[in-house]
Amino acid sequence: MEAAADFNVQRGEHGETAVLTGDWTSMTLGDAGRRLGDALRGAQAPALDLTGIGRVDTHGAYTIVRSARGLPKGDRLAARPETARLLKLVAEASQAEPHVAHRLNPVQEFVERIGRGVVALGYDTLGTLAFTGRVLVTTGRALTNPRHFRLPSIVSLVERAGLDAIPIVFTTAFFIGAVVGLIGANMLSQFGAQVFAVELIGIAVLREFGILIAAILLAGRSSSSFAAEIGSMKMNEEIDAMQVMGVDPFDGLVLPRFVALLLMIPLLTFVSDIAGIIGGLLVTWSVLDISPMFFLQRIVDNVGATHFWIGMSKAPVMATVIAGIGCRQGLLVAGDVESLGRRVTAAVVHAIFAIILIDAVFALLYMELNI
């Protein structure tokens, strides 16, 4: 049973000595700390005899140090080793000056935030280059030794990332093609050139919207999925277990996802092109009374395959970027759920931003090449 904290002040030829007894804890302290401080108020460098106390916690230790106005030195302190260590720790902590954050003015704070952002961008760029180099090394090793390709993982990812996305890609592209056809029909009818809505639909869908719809939907579905899957494996230390077993995470996790998207995004782009053309065909048929045969003939004669191949040429780049961003963000996940949520969100945002940027670069490139 705990004993109440108490003390006795003895006066000798070397000054006052406070002899403490009982348990000096937050539960048994009572008013002993206040009384000890009053008793030692006029004393000069009082000694402390703590050999008679039982238990002591940080609250009790702080009360003793505060009442004695510091920790006595040398032979002026008599205590068990564990009690002396606790008193020393509490005394050092109580003497430490609190850290006061320096308040910056708004301009300095703005400049500091810009600087931190530039430094973070630099580190992120270095990390991206390191990740890209690791992927290239893994790909080269797999090409020289095909056993590094994990066929079961690739087949599973082809189904989940590609085939399962066909319905949503087809539906979205269908309505985008219908909207483009409706806008073209309404605008061109004012100039008596409504027949050119066919060329507008063909060029817009085959050259731009087909690949963009497929890539953006893959960014929302696959990039976030890759980040979540790899991130949860890292949180559960499954990636560490793979490395212990001698399996390279880039061989088992990253490379199959790259291969799956590289295989499936051309198919999804083709499905998106077909759906967009069908949507535009139905709109022009119902609004402009252009027959399907006439529509398809104008697509073949005036649009041709060039725009189709221009759209398809973007597919491998889009697939590489989507898979790379998703896998890298997953590997950057820390050990908490909040980090997982941030990385999954970053994977989607970065992938969509990269898709738009890449499409703009391709548009400028083909414009300079006059294609």
C-alpha positions as CSV (number, residue, x, y, z in Angstrom):
1,M,0.0,0.0,0.0
2,E,1.3,3.4,-0.9
3,A,2.5,5.7,1.9
4,A,1.7,9.5,1.9
5,A,4.6,11.7,1.0
6,D,6.3,13.5,4.0
7,F,9.6,15.0,5.0
8,N,11.6,16.3,8.0
9,V,14.0,19.2,7.9
10,Q,17.1,18.7,10.0
11,R,19.5,21.6,10.7
12,G,23.2,20.8,11.2
13,E,26.5,22.5,11.0
14,H,26.5,22.2,7.2
15,G,23.0,23.7,6.8
16,E,19.6,22.2,6.4
17,T,18.9,18.7,5.2
18,A,15.5,17.6,4.0
19,V,14.8,14.0,4.8
20,L,12.0,12.7,2.6
21,T,9.9,9.7,3.4
22,G,6.9,7.9,1.9
23,D,5.9,7.7,-1.8
24,W,6.4,10.8,-3.8
25,T,3.9,10.2,-6.6
26,S,1.1,12.2,-8.1
27,M,-1.4,10.0,-6.1
28,T,0.3,10.4,-2.7
29,L,1.9,13.8,-3.0
30,G,-0.9,15.9,-1.4
31,D,0.4,19.2,-0.1
32,A,3.9,17.8,0.8
33,G,5.4,19.7,-2.1
34,R,4.0,23.0,-1.0
35,R,5.1,22.4,2.6
36,L,8.6,21.4,1.5
37,G,9.0,24.5,-0.6
38,D,7.9,26.7,2.4
39,A,10.3,24.9,4.7
40,L,13.3,25.3,2.4
41,R,12.5,28.8,1.2
42,G,15.2,30.6,3.3
43,A,17.7,27.7,3.2
44,Q,21.0,28.1,1.3
45,A,21.8,25.1,-0.8
46,P,19.8,22.6,1.2
47,A,20.8,18.9,1.2
48,L,18.3,16.2,0.2
49,D,18.2,12.7,1.8
50,L,16.0,10.6,-0.4
51,T,17.1,7.2,0.8
52,G,13.9,6.8,2.9
53,I,11.4,7.4,0.1
54,G,9.6,4.5,-1.6
55,R,8.2,5.2,-5.1
56,V,8.7,8.4,-7.0
57,D,7.4,9.5,-10.4
58,T,8.1,12.5,-12.6
59,H,5.5,14.6,-10.8
60,G,7.1,13.9,-7.5
61,A,10.7,14.4,-8.9
62,Y,9.7,17.7,-10.4
63,T,8.2,18.8,-7.1
64,I,11.3,17.9,-5.2
65,V,13.6,19.7,-7.7
66,R,11.4,22.8,-7.7
67,S,11.1,22.9,-3.9
68,A,14.9,22.6,-3.5
69,R,15.4,25.2,-6.2
70,G,17.5,22.9,-8.2
71,L,19.3,19.6,-7.8
72,P,22.0,19.5,-5.0
73,K,25.5,18.6,-6.1
74,G,27.9,15.9,-4.8
75,D,27.4,14.7,-1.3
76,R,24.5,17.1,-0.8
77,L,22.2,14.5,-2.4
78,A,21.7,11.1,-1.0
79,A,19.4,8.8,-3.1
80,R,19.3,5.4,-4.7
81,P,20.8,5.4,-8.3
82,E,17.5,5.1,-10.1
83,T,16.0,8.0,-8.1
84,A,19.1,10.1,-8.7
85,R,18.8,9.4,-12.5
86,L,15.1,10.4,-12.5
87,L,15.9,13.6,-10.6
88,K,18.7,14.5,-13.0
89,L,16.5,13.9,-16.0
90,V,13.7,16.0,-14.6
91,A,16.1,18.8,-13.5
92,E,17.6,19.0,-17.0
93,A,14.2,19.1,-18.7
94,S,12.9,21.8,-16.3
95,Q,15.9,24.0,-17.0
96,A,15.7,23.7,-20.8
97,E,14.3,26.8,-22.4
98,P,11.1,26.3,-24.4
99,H,11.6,26.5,-28.2
100,V,9.7,29.6,-29.5
101,A,9.0,29.4,-33.2
102,H,10.2,32.5,-35.0
103,R,7.3,34.1,-36.8
104,L,8.1,35.2,-40.4
105,N,6.4,38.0,-42.1
106,P,4.1,37.0,-45.0
107,V,6.7,37.8,-47.7
108,Q,9.4,35.7,-46.0
109,E,6.9,32.9,-45.4
110,F,5.9,33.0,-49.1
111,V,9.6,32.9,-50.2
112,E,10.3,30.1,-47.8
113,R,7.4,28.0,-49.1
114,I,8.7,28.6,-52.7
115,G,12.1,27.4,-51.6
116,R,10.8,24.3,-49.9
117,G,8.7,23.5,-53.0
118,V,11.8,23.9,-55.3
119,V,13.9,21.6,-53.0
120,A,11.0,19.1,-52.8
121,L,10.7,19.2,-56.6
122,G,14.4,18.6,-57.0
123,Y,14.3,15.5,-54.7
124,D,11.2,14.2,-56.5
125,T,13.0,14.6,-59.8
126,L,16.0,12.7,-58.5
127,G,13.7,10.0,-57.2
128,T,11.9,9.8,-60.5
129,L,15.2,9.4,-62.4
130,A,16.4,6.7,-60.0
131,F,13.0,4.9,-60.4
132,T,13.2,5.1,-64.2
133,G,16.8,3.8,-64.2
134,R,15.7,0.9,-62.0
135,V,12.8,0.1,-64.3
136,L,15.1,0.2,-67.4
137,V,17.6,-2.2,-65.8
138,T,14.8,-4.5,-64.8
139,T,13.3,-4.4,-68.3
140,G,16.7,-5.1,-69.9
141,R,17.3,-8.0,-67.5
142,A,13.9,-9.4,-68.4
143,L,14.5,-9.1,-72.1
144,T,17.8,-11.0,-71.8
145,N,16.3,-13.6,-69.6
146,P,12.5,-14.0,-70.2
147,R,12.1,-16.1,-67.0
148,H,12.0,-12.7,-65.2
149,F,8.6,-12.1,-66.8
150,R,6.0,-13.4,-64.4
151,L,3.3,-14.6,-66.8
152,P,0.5,-15.3,-64.2
153,S,0.8,-11.8,-62.7
154,I,0.8,-10.2,-66.2
155,V,-2.3,-12.2,-67.2
156,S,-4.1,-11.2,-64.0
157,L,-3.2,-7.6,-64.4
158,V,-4.3,-7.6,-68.1
159,E,-7.7,-8.7,-67.0
160,R,-8.1,-6.3,-64.1
161,A,-6.4,-3.3,-65.6
162,G,-7.5,-3.7,-69.2
163,L,-10.4,-6.1,-69.9
164,D,-12.4,-5.0,-66.9
165,A,-12.1,-1.4,-68.1
166,I,-13.7,-1.9,-71.5
167,P,-17.3,-1.2,-70.5
168,I,-16.6,2.1,-68.8
169,V,-14.2,3.2,-71.6
170,F,-16.8,2.3,-74.3
171,T,-19.6,4.1,-72.5
172,T,-17.6,7.2,-71.8
173,A,-16.2,7.4,-75.4
174,F,-19.6,6.8,-76.8
175,F,-21.1,9.9,-75.1
176,I,-18.0,12.0,-75.8
177,G,-18.4,11.2,-79.5
178,A,-22.1,12.0,-79.4
179,V,-21.4,15.3,-77.7
180,V,-18.8,16.2,-80.3
181,G,-21.2,15.3,-83.1
182,L,-24.0,17.3,-81.5
183,I,-21.9,20.4,-81.1
184,G,-20.5,20.1,-84.6
185,A,-23.9,19.7,-86.1
186,N,-25.3,22.7,-84.3
187,M,-22.4,25.0,-85.1
188,L,-21.8,23.9,-88.7
189,S,-25.5,24.1,-89.6
190,Q,-25.3,27.9,-89.2
191,F,-22.9,28.0,-92.2
192,G,-24.5,25.3,-94.3
193,A,-21.5,23.0,-93.7
194,Q,-23.2,20.5,-91.5
195,V,-21.8,17.6,-93.6
196,F,-18.3,18.5,-92.3
197,A,-19.4,17.3,-88.9
198,V,-18.4,13.9,-90.0
199,E,-14.7,15.0,-90.4
200,L,-14.9,16.8,-87.1
201,I,-16.0,13.7,-85.3
202,G,-13.5,11.5,-87.0
203,I,-10.5,13.7,-86.5
204,A,-11.4,14.6,-82.9
205,V,-12.1,11.1,-81.8
206,L,-9.3,9.3,-83.6
207,R,-6.6,11.8,-83.0
208,E,-7.4,13.1,-79.5
209,F,-10.4,12.0,-77.6
210,G,-10.0,8.2,-78.0
211,I,-6.5,8.0,-76.4
212,L,-7.3,10.7,-73.9
213,I,-10.4,9.0,-72.6
214,A,-8.7,5.6,-72.4
215,A,-5.6,7.1,-70.6
216,I,-7.6,9.2,-68.2
217,L,-9.8,6.3,-67.2
218,L,-6.8,4.1,-66.7
219,A,-5.2,6.8,-64.6
220,G,-8.3,6.8,-62.4
221,R,-8.6,3.0,-62.3
222,S,-5.2,1.5,-62.7
223,S,-2.8,4.1,-61.4
224,S,-4.7,4.4,-58.1
225,S,-5.0,0.6,-57.9
226,F,-1.3,0.1,-58.4
227,A,-0.4,2.7,-55.7
228,A,-2.9,1.2,-53.3
229,E,-1.8,-2.4,-53.9
230,I,1.9,-1.8,-53.6
231,G,1.4,0.7,-50.8
232,S,-0.6,-1.7,-48.7
233,M,2.0,-4.4,-49.3
234,K,4.7,-2.0,-48.1
235,M,2.7,-1.2,-45.0
236,N,2.3,-4.9,-44.2
237,E,6.1,-5.4,-44.8
238,E,5.3,-7.9,-47.6
239,I,7.8,-6.1,-49.9
240,D,10.5,-6.6,-47.3
241,A,9.5,-10.3,-47.1
242,M,9.9,-10.6,-50.9
243,Q,13.4,-9.2,-50.7
244,V,14.3,-11.6,-47.9
245,M,13.1,-14.4,-50.1
246,G,15.3,-13.1,-52.9
247,V,12.5,-11.7,-55.1
248,D,13.2,-8.3,-56.6
249,P,10.0,-6.1,-56.1
250,F,10.6,-4.6,-59.5
251,D,10.5,-8.0,-61.1
252,G,7.5,-9.2,-59.1
253,L,5.4,-6.0,-58.8
254,V,6.5,-3.2,-61.1
255,L,7.4,-4.9,-64.4
256,P,4.2,-6.9,-64.7
257,R,2.1,-3.7,-64.3
258,F,4.2,-2.0,-67.0
259,V,3.7,-4.9,-69.4
260,A,0.0,-5.2,-68.7
261,L,-0.7,-1.6,-69.5
262,L,1.5,-1.6,-72.5
263,L,-0.5,-4.6,-73.8
264,M,-3.9,-3.3,-73.0
265,I,-3.9,0.5,-73.7
266,P,-3.8,0.0,-77.5
267,L,-6.9,-2.2,-77.2
268,L,-8.7,0.3,-75.0
269,T,-7.8,3.1,-77.3
270,F,-9.2,1.1,-80.2
271,V,-12.4,0.4,-78.3
272,S,-12.6,4.1,-77.4
273,D,-12.2,5.1,-81.0
274,I,-14.9,2.7,-82.2
275,A,-17.3,3.9,-79.4
276,G,-16.7,7.6,-80.2
277,I,-17.3,7.0,-83.9
278,I,-20.5,5.1,-83.1
279,G,-21.7,7.9,-80.9
280,G,-21.0,10.6,-83.5
281,L,-22.6,8.4,-86.2
282,L,-25.9,8.1,-84.3
283,V,-26.1,11.8,-83.6
284,T,-25.5,12.8,-87.2
285,W,-27.9,10.2,-88.4
286,S,-30.7,11.5,-86.1
287,V,-29.9,15.2,-86.2
288,L,-28.5,15.7,-89.7
289,D,-30.1,12.7,-91.4
290,I,-26.7,11.5,-92.6
291,S,-26.9,7.8,-93.3
292,P,-24.4,5.5,-91.6
293,M,-23.0,4.4,-95.0
294,F,-22.4,7.9,-96.1
295,F,-20.8,8.7,-92.7
296,L,-18.4,5.8,-92.8
297,Q,-17.5,6.6,-96.4
298,R,-16.6,10.2,-95.6
299,I,-14.5,8.9,-92.6
300,V,-12.6,6.6,-95.0
301,D,-12.1,9.1,-97.7
302,N,-11.5,12.4,-95.8
303,V,-10.1,11.3,-92.4
304,G,-8.2,8.2,-93.3
305,A,-5.9,6.1,-91.1
306,T,-3.3,8.8,-90.4
307,H,-5.2,10.3,-87.5
308,F,-5.9,6.8,-86.1
309,W,-2.2,6.0,-86.0
310,I,-1.4,9.4,-84.5
311,G,-3.7,8.6,-81.7
312,M,-2.3,5.1,-81.3
313,S,1.3,6.4,-81.3
314,K,0.6,8.1,-77.9
315,A,-0.6,4.9,-76.3
316,P,2.8,3.4,-75.2
317,V,3.9,6.6,-73.7
318,M,0.7,7.0,-71.8
319,A,0.8,3.4,-70.5
320,T,4.4,3.9,-69.4
321,V,3.6,7.1,-67.5
322,I,0.5,5.7,-65.9
323,A,2.2,2.5,-64.7
324,G,5.3,4.3,-63.6
325,I,3.5,7.0,-61.5
326,G,1.2,4.4,-59.9
327,C,4.0,2.0,-58.9
328,R,6.4,4.8,-57.7
329,Q,3.7,6.4,-55.5
330,G,3.0,2.9,-54.1
331,L,6.6,2.4,-53.2
332,L,6.8,5.8,-51.5
333,V,4.0,4.8,-49.0
334,A,5.2,5.0,-45.4
335,G,3.8,2.9,-42.5
336,D,0.5,4.7,-41.9
337,V,-2.9,4.8,-43.6
338,E,-2.7,8.6,-44.0
339,S,0.4,8.2,-46.2
340,L,-1.4,5.6,-48.2
341,G,-4.3,7.9,-48.9
342,R,-1.9,10.8,-49.9
343,R,0.0,8.6,-52.3
344,V,-3.1,7.1,-53.9
345,T,-4.4,10.7,-54.4
346,A,-1.1,11.8,-55.8
347,A,-0.9,8.9,-58.2
348,V,-4.2,9.9,-59.8
349,V,-3.5,13.6,-59.9
350,H,0.0,13.2,-61.2
351,A,-1.1,10.7,-63.8
352,I,-3.9,12.9,-65.2
353,F,-1.6,15.9,-65.3
354,A,1.1,13.9,-67.1
355,I,-1.4,12.7,-69.6
356,I,-2.6,16.2,-70.5
357,L,1.0,17.4,-70.7
358,I,2.1,14.6,-72.9
359,D,-0.9,15.1,-75.2
360,A,0.0,18.8,-75.5
361,V,3.6,17.9,-76.4
362,F,2.5,15.4,-79.0
363,A,0.2,18.0,-80.5
364,L,3.0,20.5,-80.8
365,L,5.3,17.9,-82.2
366,Y,2.9,16.8,-84.9
367,M,2.0,20.4,-85.7
368,E,5.7,21.1,-86.3
369,L,5.9,17.9,-88.5
370,N,2.8,19.1,-90.4
371,I,1.1,15.8,-89.7
